[in-house]
Amino acid sequence: MVTYIGLMNFTEKGIQGIKGTTQRAAAAKEVAGRFGVTMREIYWTLGEYDLVCVLDAADEQSLTAFNLAIASQGNVRSQSLRAFNASEMEKVLARLP
């Protein structure tokens, strides 16, 4: 599995329906599984981003398909950051001369 950090902002539609945000998040967790993605954590945040998620995906294509499915609902816009744990980073560093 590959880990990603998802950074999301509400769209106008999403903010108008803000009272349903936790229900939509629960539904998104279910949809994620259909794409080989696990939403480990979802946080509602203050600042530049409205939501931050920790996701595990089978591969990049799975995450991309999931992101497109969620974006097509029109409530959030997102960007995904590939995340490396310490063990994975050690493997990256081992390649350096």
N, C-alpha and C positions, 0 to 999 in steps of 0.2 A: 504494500500500500504506500501511496505517496501522500504526504501531508501538505495541506494548503491553508493559508489564512485568507479568509474572505472578508473584504471591506465593502460595506454596503451603505447606500444612502436611499432614503425614501424618495420616491417620485411624488409628484403632486397627488396622483391617485392614491398612493400609499399613505401619505400623511392625512388625506381626507378620510381614509378608513382606518385611522390609527388604533381605534379601540379593538380592532380585530387582529392586531399584529401578532399576539402570542398564538392565536389559533392558526394564523397563516404560517407561522414558524413551525408549529407542530405538523401541519400538513406538508411543509417543505421537507421535513425530516423523513416523512413517509415516501415522498416523491424521490428523494435522494437515493434511497435504497434500490429503487427500480433502475437506477443508472450506475449502480456499483459504487455509490458514494455514501459515506457515513458522516453525518453532521455531529461531531463529538460535543461541541459547545456552541451556544449562541448567546451573545451578550448584547444588550441594548446599551449604547454608550452616549456620552456627552462629548461634544467636540466636532471635529471634522467629519467623522463617520457616525451614522446612526446605529449601525449594527456591526459587530465583528464576530466571525465564526471560525471555528477550527474544524477542518474537514479532512477526511481521509478518502482517497479515491483509488480505484484499481489502476487507473492510468489517466493521462492528460485528456484523452478523448472522452472518457466517462465524465470527468469534471466539466468539460466544455459543454457537453450535451445537457448536463444538469443545469449549468448556469443559463444556457439558452432557454430551457424550459421554464425556469423561474423568471427570467427577464421578460419572457413573452406574456406573463400575467400582468406586467405593468406596474407592480408595486415598489420594486427596488431596482436600482442599477448597481452593479457590483464590479469589483476587480479582484483577481485572485493572485496571491503571492505564494510561490513555492517555498516551503519551509523545510529546513534540515535540522534534525536533532543532533546531539553531540556526536553520536556514533557515525551518522551519515557525513557530518562535517569532517570527522577524522579521515574518512575515506577520500573525500575531496582533497584535503590537505596532503594526504599521502602521495598524490599525483604531482605535487609541486616539486621542482628541482631543489 
